[in-house]
């Protein structure tokens, strides 16, 4: 089979896998919300932890399968960073555009969730920097600024996520669960949907990662870039649907909180889990840092528009969407060699 035939087949697999991720994530998120209500978990825990982790499962699976299939987490890291940029810019933008009125925020969202998320970005960059300083990758052909993220280093961001959960639990220590309507929840059925959603996502993401890896190898595009663009957009679809639906239901805070909680989980847990699986993973710092810089700028952009009158207007939503379009054009032009820039060639 020709290279063009292989690419065409893999493009079809990517489309089908994306639909599978959407279906499986819908089951997973709906079941997670119902079970959270049944077991009396506070709303903030449901949104920032349970729903966020559920909607982040495709990204987690992408890191795991990238580690298993390629022996590297670079494709998975690219998917996580690209997904985070997509989540920060595109999802709030689509939510704001889909809602007739502006999306209301609050000080807790802006000053706790958003700022802790920015801390998560900083800690992961520091973890990668420690890898380059103390565990440099000196193998033949390795990039100049490459280092091995080891299992002990991977525990640093995981430990910070533990602090995040502790803070959330402390803030809801006096919560009393509302038991109205829990008798109508079919617990076994919801657990069944939860398991089914996990299985469908695992199968779909495995096929997605495999096909994206083949296309990247055929076109000569670095794994990190393929992860930042194609896998990121495909795995972020569930987050987008959840947040848009929340915004249309006048739950603007929940819409944005899901984005921030999902990104926090992705950065602090999903990437380290890939390292724990493979033992150690080489990270191209020269490739990662520009993307983290873009992620930081995107987060500052969202933070700024949310803090303005504690709301997100449609004009501000379009500004977020425009910022993402600029990001995609930049990555495509650099990858195609049209412009010389920040990203290394390999």
Buried (B, 14 or more C-beta within 10 A) or exposed (E): EEEEEBBEBBBEBBEBBBEBBBBBBBBBBBBBBBBBBBEEBBBBBBBBBBBBBBBBBBBBBBBBBBBEBBEBBBBBBBBBBBBBBBBBBBBBBBBBBBBEEBBBBBEEBBEBBBEBBBBBBEBBBEBBBBBBEEBBBEEEEBBEBBBBBBBEBBBBBBEBBEEBEEEBBEBEEEBEEEEEEBEEEEEEEBEEBBEBBBEBBBBBBBBBBBBBBBBBBEEEBBBBBBBBBBBBBBBBBBBBBBBBBBBBEEBBBBBBBBBBBBBBBBBBBBBBBBBBBBEBBBBBBBBBBBBBEBBBBBBEBBBEBBBEEBBBBBEBBEBBBEBBEEBBEBBBEBBEEEEEEBBBEE
